Amino acid sequence: MNTKKEIKTFLTWLRNGTCFAVTWFLILELIAKWISGVDTISIVNLTKTIVWTAGGVFIFCVAFTRLFIRRFGFTARLTIFMSTIMIYEILFFNNLGLFADENHLYQWLIFFAMILCLYFICLAIYSGYRKKKCELYTHALQKYQQERRSENE
């Protein structure tokens, strides 16, 4: 394992992910402000957006690069990521004051249902991807075996 290469990959993903996610959330925030008739974004909201988004991207990079977790497969990495990001989002929502009192049980249930739904969608997509890769590998192996047989005859 090349640690230098893994550090470079981690930092590259961190940079690219933070740029993409912050841009996306700023666009969403601008749309929300525009709809509500507010013309500006406060420095506090901008800072919160950048810090919380960078934290989420950091969690993603830790879960999916091989710098910290070396031997896990995709399913284990996805489980680690979804569990950690759910806790992180709960802290974020509490910081924003969303779902703060007990009367928001339905919102919490919807939140957990969405997380579970996204988790199972990711697993289904990965299962289809893995099945297709297995079929391609099997086809290539069969073709190789046929070529070897024809060479030996």
Contacts in CASP RR format, 6 or more apart in sequence:
PFRMAT RR
TARGET T0000
AUTHOR 0000-0000-0000
METHOD contacts of the structure
MODEL  1
MNTKKEIKTFLTWLRNGTCFAVTWFLILELIAKWISGVDTISIVNLTKTI
VWTAGGVFIFCVAFTRLFIRRFGFTARLTIFMSTIMIYEILFFNNLGLFA
DENHLYQWLIFFAMILCLYFICLAIYSGYRKKKCELYTHALQKYQQERRS
ENE
1 66 0 8 1.000
1 70 0 8 1.000
3 67 0 8 1.000
6 65 0 8 1.000
6 66 0 8 1.000
6 67 0 8 1.000
7 67 0 8 1.000
9 65 0 8 1.000
9 66 0 8 1.000
9 67 0 8 1.000
10 61 0 8 1.000
10 65 0 8 1.000
10 67 0 8 1.000
13 57 0 8 1.000
13 60 0 8 1.000
13 61 0 8 1.000
13 64 0 8 1.000
13 65 0 8 1.000
14 57 0 8 1.000
14 58 0 8 1.000
14 61 0 8 1.000
17 57 0 8 1.000
17 60 0 8 1.000
17 61 0 8 1.000
18 53 0 8 1.000
18 54 0 8 1.000
18 57 0 8 1.000
21 53 0 8 1.000
21 54 0 8 1.000
21 56 0 8 1.000
21 57 0 8 1.000
22 49 0 8 1.000
22 50 0 8 1.000
22 53 0 8 1.000
22 54 0 8 1.000
25 49 0 8 1.000
25 53 0 8 1.000
26 41 0 8 1.000
26 46 0 8 1.000
26 49 0 8 1.000
29 41 0 8 1.000
29 45 0 8 1.000
29 49 0 8 1.000
30 41 0 8 1.000
33 39 0 8 1.000
33 40 0 8 1.000
33 41 0 8 1.000
48 95 0 8 1.000
48 96 0 8 1.000
52 92 0 8 1.000
52 95 0 8 1.000
55 88 0 8 1.000
56 85 0 8 1.000
56 88 0 8 1.000
59 81 0 8 1.000
59 84 0 8 1.000
59 85 0 8 1.000
59 88 0 8 1.000
60 81 0 8 1.000
60 85 0 8 1.000
62 68 0 8 1.000
62 69 0 8 1.000
63 69 0 8 1.000
63 77 0 8 1.000
63 78 0 8 1.000
63 80 0 8 1.000
63 81 0 8 1.000
63 84 0 8 1.000
64 77 0 8 1.000
64 81 0 8 1.000
69 77 0 8 1.000
69 80 0 8 1.000
72 80 0 8 1.000
74 126 0 8 1.000
75 123 0 8 1.000
75 126 0 8 1.000
78 119 0 8 1.000
78 122 0 8 1.000
78 123 0 8 1.000
78 126 0 8 1.000
79 119 0 8 1.000
82 115 0 8 1.000
82 118 0 8 1.000
82 119 0 8 1.000
82 122 0 8 1.000
86 112 0 8 1.000
86 115 0 8 1.000
89 111 0 8 1.000
93 99 0 8 1.000
93 111 0 8 1.000
94 100 0 8 1.000
98 104 0 8 1.000
98 107 0 8 1.000
99 107 0 8 1.000
99 108 0 8 1.000
99 111 0 8 1.000
END
